Amino acid sequence: MGTTDNTSSVLIATLRSFLRASSPDAVAAAMAAAVRALGGDVASAAERPGGSIPVDISFGVGEPQLPVATGPALARLERILPGLVEDGRVAVGRIHRAAYLQTSATSDPLTGLTNRRLAMRVLSRLAVGDTVMFVDLDFFKKVNDTLGHEAGDGVLRSFGRSLQAVARAGDTVARLGGEEFLLLLPRTGIDGALAAAERLRTQWAATRPQPVTFSAGVVTVAHDGGISALRQADQALYRAKQAGRDRVEVA
């Protein structure tokens, strides 16, 4: 196979790799493979290697990387790289846009927690014996009214971090809206949920930016499913509020 044919084959294979790539790392790896297949090599820009072409092909992955070549390979890469790098940037942009859209569809923009839409989906799939904890910040409106919404947003973000700190890898932490949060605990009974609530109380007391407490309602999922459990947890939460707040009630 001639040099022209080989170059065309490398370009086609690289473009296909760009189209299949699901991360910037994969795009950077495909680019490095193309450089080597075309007779060059890749080196760290910090090393300032001789024969390097001043084009960063790392696509933001790790340290900047430069293609290195001599002779015909150098001329070939200098001719091909500008277009190939642009194709790589397009691929990385596509990956970032897809990740953003996926995150936007499933995450609460203020806290980064699971949003209501995804939480309802997870809730509907809970099994008998899993536990639902419905959490609400006490007198949160006073923070917004006296300190402003920026301070209120800070409280919500901080509480979200506290929830994440006490959650296990398989748990789902969600913000339903306003100051309402949901903690879904698979394969966890009431005792485990109450222990998680106590850990949350300790974590929150140590990190909260304002003296805001929380109340919670806890229920174990029965045969009528997770959506019914949420309604029961809501009723338990209401009882916690009526009983003086800053407490956890079991449905």
Backbone as CSV, one residue per row, in Angstrom:
resi,resn,N_x,N_y,N_z,CA_x,CA_y,CA_z,C_x,C_y,C_z
1,MET,0.858,-1.202,0.000,0.000,0.000,0.000,0.886,1.242,0.000
2,GLY,0.598,2.233,-0.851,1.379,3.442,-0.923,1.145,4.355,0.245
3,THR,1.979,5.406,0.330,1.868,6.355,1.432,0.530,7.061,1.423
4,THR,0.058,7.445,0.220,-1.223,8.151,0.118,-2.366,7.276,0.600
5,ASP,-2.340,5.999,0.165,-3.385,5.065,0.588,-3.348,4.858,2.087
6,ASN,-2.126,4.732,2.628,-1.992,4.526,4.076,-2.512,5.736,4.833
7,THR,-2.219,6.937,4.367,-2.694,8.153,5.021,-4.214,8.213,5.011
8,SER,-4.800,7.881,3.877,-6.256,7.893,3.785,-6.869,6.894,4.756
9,SER,-6.288,5.728,4.851,-6.807,4.702,5.767,-6.729,5.169,7.212
10,VAL,-5.611,5.814,7.573,-5.452,6.321,8.940,-6.484,7.395,9.232
11,LEU,-6.690,8.295,8.282,-7.658,9.371,8.481,-9.073,8.817,8.650
12,ILE,-9.442,7.861,7.820,-10.783,7.276,7.918,-10.961,6.568,9.249
13,ALA,-9.940,5.788,9.663,-10.025,5.069,10.939,-10.107,6.039,12.115
14,THR,-9.370,7.144,12.018,-9.375,8.128,13.108,-10.725,8.832,13.203
15,LEU,-11.269,9.208,12.061,-12.576,9.868,12.067,-13.650,8.939,12.616
16,ARG,-13.573,7.666,12.288,-14.514,6.697,12.843,-14.361,6.600,14.358
17,SER,-13.105,6.619,14.817,-12.867,6.584,16.262,-13.437,7.824,16.942
18,PHE,-13.297,8.980,16.299,-13.883,10.210,16.841,-15.407,10.075,16.971
19,LEU,-16.029,9.496,15.961,-17.488,9.359,15.977,-17.953,8.400,17.070
20,ARG,-17.140,7.379,17.354,-17.511,6.391,18.377,-17.126,6.829,19.778
21,ALA,-16.255,7.820,19.893,-15.700,8.206,21.196,-16.795,8.704,22.139
22,SER,-16.692,8.282,23.393,-17.655,8.719,24.405,-17.015,9.572,25.486
23,SER,-15.724,9.895,25.323,-15.034,10.741,26.291,-13.888,11.461,25.595
24,PRO,-13.463,12.618,26.137,-12.299,13.296,25.565,-11.052,12.423,25.587
25,ASP,-10.940,11.531,26.578,-9.787,10.621,26.637,-9.719,9.760,25.381
26,ALA,-10.883,9.280,24.929,-10.919,8.427,23.746,-10.527,9.213,22.497
27,VAL,-10.941,10.479,22.422,-10.561,11.321,21.285,-9.048,11.545,21.290
28,ALA,-8.483,11.858,22.463,-7.039,12.085,22.569,-6.266,10.815,22.211
29,ALA,-6.746,9.657,22.643,-6.077,8.394,22.342,-6.113,8.110,20.839
30,ALA,-7.260,8.395,20.209,-7.363,8.181,18.764,-6.421,9.102,18.000
31,MET,-6.303,10.342,18.463,-5.394,11.278,17.811,-3.938,10.827,17.952
32,ALA,-3.551,10.388,19.152,-2.182,9.920,19.363,-1.889,8.698,18.491
33,ALA,-2.863,7.810,18.382,-2.680,6.623,17.539,-2.495,7.029,16.075
34,ALA,-3.249,8.046,15.637,-3.126,8.513,14.255,-1.743,9.090,13.996
35,VAL,-1.236,9.881,14.933,0.094,10.475,14.773,1.140,9.379,14.623
36,ARG,1.048,8.358,15.445,2.027,7.263,15.388,1.868,6.459,14.092
37,ALA,0.622,6.259,13.669,0.396,5.510,12.433,0.919,6.262,11.216
38,LEU,1.012,7.563,11.326,1.506,8.386,10.219,3.011,8.627,10.309
39,GLY,3.683,7.926,11.207,5.141,7.977,11.275,5.710,8.892,12.321
40,GLY,4.870,9.511,13.149,5.358,10.400,14.190,5.278,9.772,15.563
41,ASP,5.426,10.593,16.570,5.293,10.153,17.953,4.659,11.292,18.739
42,VAL,4.415,11.051,20.020,3.780,12.044,20.876,4.649,12.238,22.109
43,ALA,4.842,13.503,22.499,5.658,13.805,23.677,5.007,14.927,24.464
44,SER,5.346,15.015,25.738,4.831,16.077,26.586,5.365,17.421,26.123
45,ALA,4.495,18.412,26.105,4.925,19.753,25.695,5.968,20.310,26.650
46,ALA,5.953,19.853,27.893,6.920,20.345,28.880,8.340,19.927,28.536
47,GLU,8.482,18.853,27.767,9.821,18.371,27.415,10.449,19.168,26.273
48,ARG,9.630,19.955,25.558,10.089,20.746,24.413,10.940,19.902,23.444
49,PRO,10.391,18.799,22.952,11.188,17.902,22.104,11.510,18.518,20.751
50,GLY,12.655,18.137,20.184,12.991,18.585,18.846,12.080,17.931,17.821
51,GLY,11.791,18.644,16.749,10.922,18.111,15.713,9.459,18.115,16.081
52,SER,9.122,18.807,17.150,7.719,18.827,17.569,6.936,19.851,16.763
53,ILE,5.670,19.565,16.609,4.750,20.467,15.923,3.935,21.184,16.997
54,PRO,3.899,22.512,16.996,3.248,23.257,18.088,1.712,23.197,18.037
55,VAL,1.193,21.991,18.151,-0.257,21.777,18.158,-0.575,20.821,19.313
56,ASP,-1.296,21.302,20.290,-1.658,20.457,21.432,-2.737,19.457,21.011
57,ILE,-2.442,18.176,21.153,-3.405,17.148,20.762,-3.936,16.382,21.976
58,SER,-3.875,17.034,23.156,-4.376,16.364,24.374,-5.875,16.571,24.561
59,PHE,-6.455,17.593,23.924,-7.869,17.936,24.064,-8.279,18.111,25.531
60,GLY,-7.351,18.697,26.295,-7.657,18.972,27.695,-7.511,17.783,28.620
61,VAL,-7.028,16.667,28.119,-6.853,15.466,28.942,-5.409,15.413,29.433
62,GLY,-5.192,15.624,30.717,-3.843,15.588,31.269,-2.991,16.748,30.784
63,GLU,-1.681,16.512,30.720,-0.747,17.555,30.292,-0.807,17.743,28.779
64,PRO,-0.508,18.950,28.286,-0.479,19.177,26.836,0.492,18.213,26.145
65,GLN,0.080,17.697,24.992,0.888,16.753,24.231,1.130,17.296,22.830
66,LEU,2.361,17.115,22.342,2.715,17.594,21.006,3.118,16.421,20.118
67,PRO,2.719,16.462,18.854,3.217,15.460,17.908,4.672,15.762,17.558
68,VAL,5.433,14.700,17.378,6.859,14.834,17.054,7.148,13.990,15.813
69,ALA,7.901,14.553,14.853,8.239,13.807,13.644,9.424,14.459,12.955
70,THR,10.007,13.726,12.020,11.099,14.255,11.201,10.875,13.800,9.763
71,GLY,11.552,14.458,8.836,11.525,14.033,7.440,10.137,14.053,6.834
72,PRO,9.838,13.055,5.985,8.537,13.016,5.308,7.357,12.956,6.281
73,ALA,7.533,12.279,7.397,6.447,12.177,8.381,6.099,13.561,8.926
74,LEU,7.123,14.402,9.147,6.881,15.759,9.647,6.053,16.553,8.644
75,ALA,6.454,16.497,7.373,5.716,17.230,6.335,4.280,16.711,6.238
76,ARG,4.117,15.373,6.353,2.781,14.782,6.253,1.896,15.232,7.419
77,LEU,2.436,15.213,8.600,1.656,15.610,9.776,1.336,17.101,9.755
78,GLU,2.283,17.924,9.337,2.026,19.366,9.264,0.888,19.664,8.288
79,ARG,0.762,18.844,7.259,-0.296,19.048,6.279,-1.654,18.536,6.791
80,ILE,-1.647,17.433,7.524,-2.889,16.752,7.896,-3.439,17.216,9.247
81,LEU,-2.557,17.543,10.168,-2.987,17.778,11.554,-4.025,18.884,11.732
82,PRO,-3.891,20.044,11.071,-4.885,21.098,11.348,-6.327,20.633,11.175
83,GLY,-6.617,19.944,10.068,-7.978,19.457,9.864,-8.363,18.363,10.838
84,LEU,-7.402,17.473,11.138,-7.694,16.367,12.047,-7.940,16.875,13.465
85,VAL,-7.156,17.865,13.886,-7.352,18.446,15.220,-8.719,19.127,15.301
86,GLU,-9.103,19.808,14.250,-10.422,20.447,14.240,-11.532,19.402,14.349
87,ASP,-11.382,18.283,13.653,-12.369,17.199,13.769,-12.409,16.650,15.193
88,GLY,-11.231,16.559,15.812,-11.185,16.094,17.201,-11.886,17.053,18.146
89,ARG,-11.713,18.345,17.916,-12.380,19.343,18.759,-13.900,19.273,18.602
90,VAL,-14.342,19.040,17.380,-15.782,18.875,17.145,-16.299,17.668,17.927
91,ALA,-15.532,16.579,17.902,-15.938,15.374,18.631,-16.006,15.625,20.139
92,VAL,-15.005,16.321,20.673,-15.014,16.635,22.106,-16.190,17.537,22.454
93,GLY,-16.474,18.514,21.587,-17.637,19.380,21.821,-18.928,18.593,21.855
94,ARG,-19.060,17.636,20.943,-20.262,16.783,20.934,-20.393,15.998,22.235
95,ILE,-19.278,15.468,22.706,-19.285,14.688,23.951,-19.690,15.567,25.133
96,HIS,-19.144,16.778,25.186,-19.484,17.692,26.284,-20.961,18.095,26.230
97,ARG,-21.469,18.337,25.037,-22.889,18.713,24.905,-23.791,17.572,25.344
98,ALA,-23.439,16.353,24.948,-24.254,15.195,25.338,-24.238,15.017,26.850
99,ALA,-23.057,15.199,27.463,-22.959,15.062,28.923,-23.766,16.145,29.619
100,TYR,-23.719,17.362,29.071,-24.478,18.461,29.673,-25.977,18.201,29.596
101,LEU,-26.437,17.745,28.440,-27.864,17.479,28.279,-28.328,16.364,29.196
102,GLN,-27.494,15.339,29.344,-27.858,14.240,30.235,-27.915,14.716,31.682
103,THR,-26.929,15.522,32.073,-26.907,16.038,33.443,-28.088,16.967,33.694
104,SER,-28.391,17.819,32.713,-29.501,18.752,32.872,-30.823,18.031,33.022
105,ALA,-30.954,16.880,32.372,-32.217,16.141,32.412,-32.422,15.389,33.712
106,THR,-31.347,15.165,34.462,-31.467,14.322,35.653,-31.011,14.990,36.946
107,SER,-30.441,16.187,36.865,-29.859,16.812,38.048,-30.530,18.137,38.383
108,ASP,-30.605,18.418,39.666,-31.090,19.706,40.138,-30.006,20.745,39.900
109,PRO,-30.297,21.842,39.211,-29.242,22.793,38.847,-28.614,23.518,40.030
110,LEU,-29.335,23.658,41.132,-28.789,24.393,42.275,-27.863,23.524,43.118
111,THR,-28.284,22.315,43.431,-27.538,21.465,44.364,-26.716,20.378,43.683
112,GLY,-27.024,20.081,42.422,-26.347,18.980,41.755,-26.894,17.618,42.129
113,LEU,-27.903,17.575,42.983,-28.510,16.307,43.371,-29.418,15.798,42.251
114,THR,-29.854,14.556,42.392,-30.866,14.025,41.489,-32.093,14.927,41.532
115,ASN,-32.687,15.182,40.367,-33.865,16.049,40.356,-35.147,15.242,40.577
116,ARG,-36.258,15.946,40.646,-37.537,15.299,40.948,-37.904,14.255,39.890
117,ARG,-37.667,14.585,38.653,-38.058,13.681,37.571,-37.396,12.314,37.716
118,LEU,-36.086,12.304,37.893,-35.378,11.037,38.029,-35.707,10.364,39.361
119,ALA,-35.883,11.164,40.413,-36.209,10.596,41.720,-37.515,9.809,41.674
120,MET,-38.503,10.345,40.963,-39.777,9.638,40.841,-39.615,8.315,40.096
121,ARG,-38.708,8.321,39.129,-38.448,7.090,38.383,-37.802,6.039,39.290
122,VAL,-36.807,6.479,40.074,-36.151,5.557,41.003,-37.138,5.078,42.059
123,LEU,-37.958,6.001,42.546,-38.938,5.677,43.582,-39.892,4.577,43.116
124,SER,-40.316,4.658,41.873,-41.270,3.672,41.365,-40.664,2.285,41.230
125,ARG,-39.331,2.204,41.288,-38.651,0.915,41.130,-38.171,0.329,42.457
126,LEU,-38.450,1.004,43.557,-38.018,0.483,44.849,-38.711,-0.841,45.159
127,ALA,-38.006,-1.693,45.881,-38.532,-3.011,46.233,-39.099,-2.994,47.649
128,VAL,-39.911,-3.986,47.935,-40.440,-4.140,49.294,-39.268,-4.262,50.265
129,GLY,-39.317,-3.486,51.341,-38.240,-3.502,52.325,-37.246,-2.370,52.187
130,ASP,-37.238,-1.701,51.018,-36.423,-0.486,50.877,-37.082,0.632,51.695
131,THR,-36.336,1.695,51.938,-36.855,2.757,52.808,-36.786,4.118,52.123
132,VAL,-37.817,4.916,52.388,-37.923,6.279,51.861,-37.832,7.260,53.016
133,MET,-36.989,8.273,52.882,-36.894,9.341,53.874,-37.202,10.668,53.187
134,PHE,-38.275,11.317,53.616,-38.708,12.606,53.071,-38.249,13.670,54.060
135,VAL,-37.417,14.603,53.599,-36.761,15.575,54.482,-37.143,16.993,54.075
136,ASP,-37.385,17.833,55.070,-37.751,19.228,54.806,-37.037,20.128,55.815
137,LEU,-36.449,21.217,55.321,-35.776,22.163,56.216,-36.818,22.981,56.987
138,ASP,-36.569,23.164,58.267,-37.519,23.866,59.137,-37.368,25.385,59.006
139,PHE,-38.511,26.079,58.858,-38.543,27.545,58.813,-37.569,28.111,57.783
140,PHE,-37.431,27.408,56.670,-36.468,27.855,55.662,-36.846,29.215,55.082
141,LYS,-38.128,29.485,54.973,-38.583,30.745,54.384,-38.002,31.949,55.123
142,LYS,-37.767,31.795,56.428,-37.206,32.903,57.205,-35.820,33.289,56.705
143,VAL,-35.060,32.300,56.229,-33.720,32.601,55.716,-33.834,33.506,54.492
144,ASN,-34.714,33.127,53.555,-34.903,33.953,52.366,-35.439,35.339,52.713
145,ASP,-36.376,35.384,53.660,-37.008,36.654,54.000,-36.071,37.601,54.741
146,THR,-35.193,37.064,55.577,-34.333,37.921,56.396,-32.934,38.117,55.811
147,LEU,-32.405,37.106,55.132,-31.032,37.178,54.627,-30.948,37.239,53.108
148,GLY,-32.033,36.950,52.428,-32.038,36.994,50.971,-31.904,35.620,50.341
149,HIS,-32.264,35.571,49.076,-32.279,34.278,48.377,-30.885,33.714,48.141
150,GLU,-29.891,34.561,48.059,-28.529,34.047,47.889,-28.120,33.233,49.105
151,ALA,-28.440,33.741,50.304,-28.148,32.990,51.526,-28.974,31.710,51.571
152,GLY,-30.240,31.804,51.129,-31.084,30.616,51.092,-30.529,29.551,50.164
153,ASP,-30.045,29.985,49.005,-29.447,29.032,48.073,-28.212,28.377,48.683
154,GLY,-27.438,29.155,49.446,-26.269,28.591,50.114,-26.650,27.515,51.116
155,VAL,-27.753,27.724,51.823,-28.237,26.720,52.772,-28.638,25.451,52.033
156,LEU,-29.358,25.600,50.929,-29.801,24.434,50.166,-28.622,23.648,49.604
157,ARG,-27.634,24.364,49.073,-26.464,23.666,48.535,-25.717,22.935,49.646
158,SER,-25.573,23.601,50.786,-24.860,22.992,51.901,-25.593,21.764,52.420
159,PHE,-26.921,21.850,52.501,-27.687,20.697,52.973,-27.581,19.540,51.975
160,GLY,-27.565,19.857,50.706,-27.370,18.818,49.699,-26.041,18.102,49.887
161,ARG,-24.995,18.850,50.204,-23.692,18.219,50.437,-23.728,17.347,51.687
162,SER,-24.456,17.782,52.707,-24.571,16.965,53.918,-25.292,15.653,53.629
163,LEU,-26.345,15.725,52.823,-27.053,14.504,52.437,-26.129,13.554,51.677
164,GLN,-25.367,14.090,50.761,-24.444,13.255,49.989,-23.374,12.641,50.888
165,ALA,-22.977,13.370,51.923,-21.927,12.890,52.808,-22.357,11.660,53.602
166,VAL,-23.645,11.551,53.907,-24.108,10.419,54.716,-24.689,9.295,53.864
167,ALA,-24.903,9.554,52.574,-25.493,8.540,51.696,-24.443,7.509,51.289
168,ARG,-24.899,6.288,51.057,-24.035,5.234,50.547,-24.035,5.256,49.021
169,ALA,-23.163,4.443,48.429,-23.020,4.455,46.972,-24.326,4.108,46.269
170,GLY,-25.119,3.199,46.830,-26.341,2.775,46.169,-27.565,3.608,46.491
171,ASP,-27.437,4.586,47.372,-28.569,5.426,47.760,-28.817,6.505,46.702
172,THR,-30.028,7.026,46.689,-30.374,8.143,45.808,-30.707,9.358,46.662
173,VAL,-30.013,10.460,46.397,-30.255,11.713,47.105,-30.839,12.699,46.102
174,ALA,-32.007,13.223,46.404,-32.693,14.080,45.440,-33.239,15.329,46.109
175,ARG,-33.326,16.376,45.312,-34.065,17.570,45.729,-35.370,17.587,44.944
176,LEU,-36.488,17.572,45.665,-37.781,17.551,45.000,-38.216,18.943,44.574
177,GLY,-37.666,19.955,45.216,-38.051,21.333,44.936,-38.091,22.111,46.233
178,GLY,-37.856,23.430,46.151,-37.862,24.239,47.370,-36.871,23.689,48.372
179,GLU,-37.357,23.481,49.609,-36.504,22.941,50.675,-36.826,21.489,50.974
180,GLU,-37.427,20.777,50.007,-37.797,19.375,50.187,-36.783,18.458,49.513
181,PHE,-36.349,17.447,50.259,-35.344,16.512,49.775,-35.820,15.083,50.001
182,LEU,-35.216,14.176,49.253,-35.590,12.776,49.341,-34.329,11.925,49.430
183,LEU,-34.338,10.970,50.346,-33.246,10.015,50.466,-33.842,8.622,50.319
184,LEU,-33.464,7.925,49.251,-33.983,6.587,48.961,-32.910,5.573,49.330
185,LEU,-33.264,4.664,50.223,-32.298,3.746,50.832,-32.656,2.300,50.489
186,PRO,-32.062,1.739,49.454,-32.353,0.348,49.099,-31.778,-0.626,50.134
187,ARG,-32.491,-1.714,50.320,-32.051,-2.783,51.235,-31.728,-2.231,52.620
188,THR,-32.550,-1.316,53.079,-32.355,-0.692,54.382,-33.686,-0.623,55.110
189,GLY,-33.709,-1.103,56.355,-34.912,-1.041,57.160,-35.006,0.271,57.925
190,ILE,-36.009,0.347,58.790,-36.239,1.565,59.562,-35.051,1.894,60.453
191,ASP,-34.490,0.891,61.114,-33.356,1.160,62.011,-32.186,1.777,61.257
192,GLY,-31.908,1.230,60.070,-30.816,1.788,59.265,-31.112,3.202,58.818
193,ALA,-32.390,3.459,58.470,-32.773,4.798,58.038,-32.662,5.800,59.188
194,LEU,-33.082,5.386,60.390,-32.979,6.282,61.544,-31.518,6.569,61.881
195,ALA,-30.670,5.572,61.706,-29.236,5.792,61.932,-28.685,6.787,60.907
196,ALA,-29.153,6.679,59.635,-28.728,7.625,58.607,-29.212,9.031,58.937
197,ALA,-30.443,9.135,59.466,-30.975,10.445,59.850,-30.150,11.057,60.976
198,GLU,-29.701,10.225,61.888,-28.882,10.752,62.988,-27.513,11.198,62.483
199,ARG,-26.945,10.444,61.551,-25.675,10.868,60.947,-25.853,12.184,60.209
200,LEU,-26.983,12.314,59.531,-27.269,13.559,58.817,-27.397,14.718,59.800
201,ARG,-28.050,14.487,60.912,-28.206,15.547,61.913,-26.844,16.026,62.418
202,THR,-25.956,15.077,62.678,-24.615,15.420,63.167,-23.821,16.169,62.090
203,GLN,-23.878,15.651,60.866,-23.152,16.277,59.760,-23.663,17.691,59.506
204,TRP,-24.969,17.850,59.509,-25.568,19.151,59.223,-25.258,20.153,60.319
205,ALA,-25.313,19.730,61.566,-25.020,20.632,62.677,-23.585,21.157,62.604
206,ALA,-22.700,20.333,62.044,-21.288,20.723,61.982,-20.967,21.601,60.784
207,THR,-21.822,21.608,59.766,-21.469,22.299,58.526,-22.471,23.357,58.076
208,ARG,-23.625,23.443,58.704,-24.667,24.342,58.204,-24.233,25.809,58.297
209,PRO,-24.512,26.591,57.268,-24.123,28.003,57.277,-25.085,28.876,58.077
210,GLN,-26.280,28.371,58.355,-27.274,29.083,59.164,-27.899,28.084,60.147
211,PRO,-28.390,28.564,61.289,-28.956,27.651,62.295,-30.332,27.114,61.888
212,VAL,-30.354,26.349,60.812,-31.584,25.766,60.282,-31.594,24.275,60.607
213,THR,-32.699,23.781,61.128,-32.836,22.359,61.412,-33.647,21.686,60.305
214,PHE,-33.833,20.389,60.420,-34.660,19.682,59.443,-35.570,18.691,60.156
215,SER,-36.674,18.374,59.506,-37.587,17.337,59.949,-37.681,16.289,58.854
216,ALA,-38.055,15.066,59.240,-38.113,13.997,58.247,-39.215,13.004,58.578
217,GLY,-39.734,12.392,57.526,-40.665,11.282,57.653,-40.061,10.063,56.998
218,VAL,-40.141,8.931,57.668,-39.489,7.706,57.194,-40.518,6.586,57.089
219,VAL,-40.418,5.803,56.011,-41.318,4.667,55.834,-40.610,3.588,55.025
220,THR,-40.920,2.347,55.338,-40.416,1.221,54.556,-41.411,0.885,53.452
221,VAL,-40.908,0.640,52.258,-41.763,0.342,51.114,-42.487,-0.984,51.330
222,ALA,-43.791,-0.961,51.110,-44.611,-2.166,51.209,-45.019,-2.619,49.811
223,HIS,-45.986,-3.528,49.726,-46.371,-4.091,48.435,-47.074,-3.080,47.530
224,ASP,-47.533,-1.957,48.079,-48.181,-0.945,47.232,-47.179,-0.005,46.577
225,GLY,-45.880,-0.231,46.793,-44.854,0.439,46.016,-44.308,1.743,46.581
226,GLY,-43.300,2.268,45.874,-42.572,3.440,46.338,-43.369,4.723,46.311
227,ILE,-44.256,4.894,45.318,-45.038,6.127,45.245,-45.966,6.221,46.452
228,SER,-46.579,5.119,46.818,-47.420,5.096,48.018,-46.578,5.361,49.265
229,ALA,-45.358,4.810,49.284,-44.465,5.034,50.424,-44.129,6.518,50.566
230,LEU,-43.966,7.213,49.448,-43.666,8.637,49.513,-44.822,9.407,50.159
231,ARG,-46.045,9.054,49.805,-47.197,9.712,50.425,-47.218,9.464,51.933
232,GLN,-46.900,8.255,52.339,-46.862,7.953,53.770,-45.723,8.698,54.470
233,ALA,-44.577,8.788,53.786,-43.447,9.533,54.361,-43.802,11.014,54.494
234,ASP,-44.565,11.535,53.538,-45.016,12.922,53.593,-45.919,13.129,54.803
235,GLN,-46.798,12.188,55.062,-47.675,12.288,56.232,-46.876,12.233,57.536
236,ALA,-45.857,11.371,57.560,-44.998,11.296,58.749,-44.224,12.592,58.933
237,LEU,-43.775,13.176,57.835,-43.084,14.464,57.900,-44.009,15.538,58.467
238,TYR,-45.247,15.536,58.036,-46.223,16.507,58.549,-46.379,16.351,60.063
239,ARG,-46.404,15.112,60.544,-46.511,14.879,61.988,-45.273,15.397,62.716
240,ALA,-44.108,15.232,62.088,-42.878,15.754,62.690,-42.944,17.275,62.810
241,LYS,-43.494,17.929,61.790,-43.639,19.380,61.839,-44.620,19.779,62.944
242,GLN,-45.727,19.063,63.028,-46.740,19.379,64.023,-46.236,19.134,65.439
243,ALA,-45.318,18.204,65.585,-44.810,17.852,66.909,-43.681,18.763,67.386
244,GLY,-43.346,19.765,66.585,-42.340,20.710,67.033,-41.131,20.867,66.129
245,ARG,-41.072,20.089,65.048,-39.959,20.162,64.096,-38.661,19.637,64.704
246,ASP,-37.610,19.623,63.889,-36.282,19.142,64.296,-36.386,17.710,64.833
247,ARG,-37.103,16.867,64.120,-37.294,15.493,64.567,-37.626,14.598,63.374
248,VAL,-37.588,13.281,63.620,-37.888,12.290,62.586,-39.072,11.446,63.076
249,GLU,-40.074,11.306,62.188,-41.231,10.466,62.508,-41.279,9.281,61.547
250,VAL,-41.658,8.134,62.087,-41.778,6.920,61.298,-43.232,6.684,60.940
251,ALA,-43.514,6.420,59.657,-44.886,6.157,59.222,-45.303,4.769,59.697
